[in-house]
Amino acid sequence: MSIGAYIGIGIVVIVLLWIMITYNRLIELRNRVRNSWSQVDIIIKNRFDLIPNLIETVSGYAGYERETLSRMTEMRTKYASASSVEDKASASGDLSAMVGRVMMVAEGYPDLKASANFLYLKEQLADIEDKIRYARQFYNDSVESFNTALAVFPSNLLAGMFGFREEAFFKIDESEKAVPKVEFKLQ
């Protein structure tokens, strides 16, 4: 064999190695995004499980629990049926706004604020909210790494060939940015 043939074989081997390494890296990054989304999803579901207990505790002191529990059930259904990150983020934001309103209502009841059960649930909720923030940050960092790998040359050529698509960031919904407005009437 001639030197040209060896050079040709070497180039083919290098290209195939590059394809294999790049493809495997894209798979790894995509799996990291999916795993980090699963972590966000699990923590948000934990929050949905905690909220009814918090509302039940508050309802012993305030007379608006039926409407709140009904809205919470609607939000849980909306979250469960959401198919995209954006829709799940929106449902999560709605729940965050409702939790803010519940906590503001609780401020008006000194006996409630001193209740051991309420304090425990409030602490658990604060812990879950911190976990959600960290999980969202990790998810968004994973999405950034994956989307960057899809966009940079030359891996963008391979990503397009194999059908890799950008993932959506978990954005904070406007309802989470707004200060909750609480209105309730005692019966």
C-alpha positions as CSV (number, residue, x, y, z in Angstrom):
1,M,0.0,0.0,0.0
2,S,1.1,3.5,-0.7
3,I,1.5,6.4,1.7
4,G,-1.6,8.0,0.2
5,A,-3.7,5.0,1.1
6,Y,-2.4,5.1,4.7
7,I,-3.1,8.8,4.9
8,G,-6.6,8.2,3.5
9,I,-7.3,5.4,6.0
10,G,-5.9,7.6,8.8
11,I,-8.3,10.4,7.8
12,V,-11.3,8.1,7.6
13,V,-10.4,6.7,11.1
14,I,-10.0,10.2,12.5
15,V,-13.4,11.3,11.1
16,L,-15.1,8.1,12.4
17,L,-13.5,8.6,15.8
18,W,-14.7,12.2,15.8
19,I,-18.2,11.2,14.8
20,M,-18.3,8.6,17.5
21,I,-16.9,10.9,20.2
22,T,-19.2,13.8,19.3
23,Y,-22.3,11.6,19.0
24,N,-21.6,10.0,22.4
25,R,-21.1,13.5,23.9
26,L,-24.4,14.7,22.5
27,I,-26.1,11.6,23.9
28,E,-24.5,12.2,27.3
29,L,-25.5,15.8,27.4
30,R,-29.1,15.0,26.3
31,N,-29.4,12.4,29.0
32,R,-28.1,14.9,31.6
33,V,-30.8,17.3,30.5
34,R,-33.5,14.6,30.8
35,N,-32.2,13.5,34.2
36,S,-32.0,17.0,35.6
37,W,-35.6,17.6,34.3
38,S,-36.7,14.4,36.1
39,Q,-35.2,15.8,39.3
40,V,-37.1,19.1,38.9
41,D,-40.3,17.1,38.2
42,I,-39.9,15.0,41.3
43,I,-39.3,17.9,43.6
44,I,-42.3,19.8,42.1
45,K,-44.5,16.8,42.7
46,N,-43.3,16.7,46.3
47,R,-44.4,20.3,46.6
48,F,-47.8,19.4,45.2
49,D,-48.1,16.6,47.8
50,L,-47.2,19.0,50.7
51,I,-49.5,21.9,49.8
52,P,-52.8,20.2,50.7
53,N,-51.5,19.6,54.2
54,L,-50.4,23.2,54.5
55,I,-53.8,24.4,53.2
56,E,-55.6,22.0,55.5
57,T,-53.7,23.5,58.5
58,V,-54.4,27.0,57.4
59,S,-58.1,26.2,56.7
60,G,-58.6,25.6,60.4
61,Y,-58.1,29.3,60.9
62,A,-59.4,30.8,57.7
63,G,-62.6,30.1,55.8
64,Y,-61.5,30.0,52.2
65,E,-60.1,26.5,52.0
66,R,-62.6,24.9,49.6
67,E,-61.8,27.3,46.8
68,T,-58.1,27.0,47.4
69,L,-58.1,23.2,47.5
70,S,-60.2,23.1,44.3
71,R,-57.7,25.5,42.6
72,M,-54.8,23.4,43.9
73,T,-56.4,20.3,42.4
74,E,-56.8,22.1,39.1
75,M,-53.1,23.1,39.1
76,R,-52.0,19.6,39.9
77,T,-54.0,18.3,36.9
78,K,-52.6,21.1,34.7
79,Y,-49.1,20.2,35.8
80,A,-49.6,16.4,35.3
81,S,-51.1,16.9,31.8
82,A,-48.5,19.4,30.6
83,S,-46.3,18.0,27.9
84,S,-43.6,20.6,27.6
85,V,-41.2,22.3,30.0
86,E,-42.8,25.6,29.3
87,D,-46.3,24.3,30.3
88,K,-44.9,22.6,33.4
89,A,-43.1,25.8,34.4
90,S,-46.3,27.8,34.0
91,A,-48.2,25.4,36.2
92,S,-45.4,25.4,38.7
93,G,-45.5,29.2,38.7
94,D,-49.3,29.2,39.3
95,L,-48.8,27.0,42.3
96,S,-46.0,29.2,43.6
97,A,-48.3,32.2,43.4
98,M,-51.0,30.3,45.3
99,V,-48.6,29.3,48.0
100,G,-47.5,32.9,48.4
101,R,-51.2,33.9,48.9
102,V,-51.7,31.1,51.5
103,M,-48.6,32.2,53.4
104,M,-49.8,35.8,53.4
105,V,-53.2,34.7,54.8
106,A,-51.4,32.8,57.5
107,E,-49.6,35.9,58.6
108,G,-53.0,37.3,59.8
109,Y,-53.5,34.4,62.3
110,P,-51.0,34.5,65.2
111,D,-52.2,31.2,66.6
112,L,-51.6,29.6,63.3
113,K,-48.1,31.0,62.9
114,A,-47.3,29.5,66.3
115,S,-48.8,26.1,65.5
116,A,-46.2,23.3,65.5
117,N,-47.8,21.6,62.5
118,F,-47.9,24.9,60.5
119,L,-44.3,25.6,61.4
120,Y,-43.2,22.1,60.4
121,L,-45.1,22.4,57.1
122,K,-43.7,25.8,56.4
123,E,-40.2,24.6,57.0
124,Q,-40.7,21.6,54.7
125,L,-42.1,23.9,52.0
126,A,-39.1,26.3,52.4
127,D,-36.8,23.2,52.0
128,I,-38.7,22.0,48.9
129,E,-38.6,25.5,47.4
130,D,-34.8,25.7,47.8
131,K,-34.5,22.2,46.2
132,I,-36.6,23.4,43.3
133,R,-34.4,26.5,42.8
134,Y,-31.2,24.4,42.8
135,A,-32.8,21.7,40.5
136,R,-34.0,24.4,38.1
137,Q,-30.5,25.9,38.0
138,F,-28.9,22.5,37.4
139,Y,-31.5,21.8,34.7
140,N,-30.9,25.1,33.0
141,D,-27.1,24.6,33.2
142,S,-27.5,21.2,31.6
143,V,-29.7,22.7,28.9
144,E,-27.1,25.4,28.2
145,S,-24.3,22.8,27.8
146,F,-26.5,20.7,25.5
147,N,-27.7,23.6,23.4
148,T,-24.2,25.0,23.1
149,A,-22.9,21.6,21.9
150,L,-25.6,21.6,19.3
151,A,-24.8,25.0,18.1
152,V,-21.0,25.0,17.9
153,F,-19.1,24.0,14.8
154,P,-18.5,21.3,13.8
155,S,-20.7,19.3,16.2
156,N,-23.7,21.2,14.8
157,L,-23.3,19.3,11.5
158,L,-23.5,16.0,13.3
159,A,-26.3,17.1,15.6
160,G,-28.4,18.1,12.5
161,M,-27.7,14.8,10.8
162,F,-28.9,12.8,13.8
163,G,-31.9,14.9,14.6
164,F,-30.8,16.4,17.9
165,R,-33.0,19.4,18.9
166,E,-32.5,22.2,21.4
167,E,-34.1,21.8,24.8
168,A,-36.2,24.5,26.4
169,F,-35.0,26.4,29.5
170,F,-37.1,26.4,32.6
171,K,-38.1,30.0,32.8
172,I,-39.6,31.8,35.8
173,D,-43.2,32.5,35.0
174,E,-44.5,36.1,35.5
175,S,-46.7,34.9,38.3
176,E,-43.7,33.9,40.3
177,K,-42.1,37.4,39.8
178,A,-45.3,39.2,41.0
179,V,-46.1,40.0,44.6
180,P,-49.2,38.0,45.4
181,K,-52.4,39.9,46.0
182,V,-54.6,38.4,48.7
183,E,-58.3,39.0,49.1
184,F,-60.5,36.8,51.3
185,K,-63.7,37.3,53.1
186,L,-64.6,35.7,56.4
187,Q,-68.0,34.2,56.5
